[in-house]
C-alpha cells in the first residue's frame, strides 16, 4: 500500500458500526484507565494495612474495628490432579459452555 492510499476499513460480517457511540467507547477507555489506577492504589493500601495487622485479624481506628482480615479455609478441586489420577472422571464431569468476552481494542 502506498503512502497516498488510505488504510482499508475492515468490516467483518459479524461487526456493527459504533460511530454514534464513539464518545462512549472513548469514555470507557478513560474509565478503564482510572479503574486500573484505583485498583493499584487499593492494593497498595491493603498491603500497608495488612503489614501492620501481621497475625491480628482486626484493626482498630479510634478504638473501633475498622478492618478485618480473617482466616478461612477453602476447599478446592485441582483439575490438574484429577486429570493425573482419574482422567475418565474429569472427562465425565467436563462441561463446555460458550462465553463472550468484551474487550476494548487498541485505540487507533
N, C-alpha and C positions, 0 to 999 in steps of 0.2 A: 504494500500500500504506500503510495507516495505521500509526501507531507501535505500536498494540496487537497487530498481527499479526506473527507470527514470519516471518523470511525463508524463502522456499521452498527446499527442498533439491532441487537439480537432479541427476538421475541419468541421464546419457546411457546409451543401450543398450549401449555398449561400456565401461562403467565397472564397477568391482568395489569393494565396501566394504573399507576397510582399517582399520576401527575397532580391531580387535585388534592392529594394528601401529602405532597412533598414537605409541607411545613410540619406535619405530624411526624413524618419519618425523621426529619432533622431534629425535632424536639425530643424524640425517643433516643436519638444518639446522645443528646446533651444529658438527658435523664440517666441513661446507662452510665455515662462517664461519672456523673455525680454519685450514683449508687456505688460504683467501684471505689471511689474515694471514701465514701461514708463507710463501706464495708471494711476498708483498711483502717480507718480511724477507730471503728468499733473493735476490731481485732486487737489493735494496739492498746486500747483502754482496758479490754478484758485481760490481756496479758499482764498489764501493770497491776490490776486489782487481784488477779489470781496469784501473782507472785507474792503479794502482801499477805493473802489468805494462807498460803502454804498448805498445811493439812487441815486448817479450820474450815468449817462448812458455812459459817455465817459471818458476814462482815457488817459492822455497825457504823452508823453515822449518827452523831449526837445521841449515842446510847440505844438507838433503834436499829433493827435489822434493815439493811439497805440492799444487800445482795446475798444470795445463797449459791453455794457450789457443792451440791450434794453428790454423794457416791450412789450409784445404782448398778445393778447387774443387768446385762443384756445377753439374751440367748440368740445366737445367730447360727445359721446353717452355712457351711462352707461348700459352695458348689464345686470348688476345686477338689476338696477331699471326697465328696460324694462321687464325683466323676472318677476319681482314682480307685475308690473302694467298691463302688456299686454303680457302674456306668449305666446299667439297664434301668435302675431306679430313677436316675436322673433323666434318662430318655423318656421314661413313662410319665414323668411329672412335668416335663417341659411344656410351657405354653408360649405360643407365638402370637403376639399382638402387634397391630400396626399403630405407630405413633407418628405424630407430626411435630417437628422441631422448628420453632420460629427463631430466626437469626437475622440480625442486620448484616448486610453485606458491607464491604469496604466502601466508604464514600468515594465518589469519583470527582 
